[in-house]
Amino acid sequence: MKIKTRFIKSVVETAAKEDTVMPWTRGARRAAFIAKRNAPAATRKTA
């Protein structure tokens, strides 16, 4: 059981360190995306 306990502890520590930014999080980045999406088609840049 020692190996299993150590593995689970390692997984929990790694998960706690992760800081992935999800696209639906609130903030300035989301507001900028919404403003870009809602901009008129004539003012959008096309690449």
Sequence and secondary structure as in RCSB ss.txt:
>XXXX:A:sequence
MKIKTRFIKSVVETAAKEDTVMPWTRGARRAAFIAKRNAPAATRKTA
>XXXX:A:secstr
 HHHHHHHHHHHHHHHH     TT  SHHHHHHHHHHHS GGG    
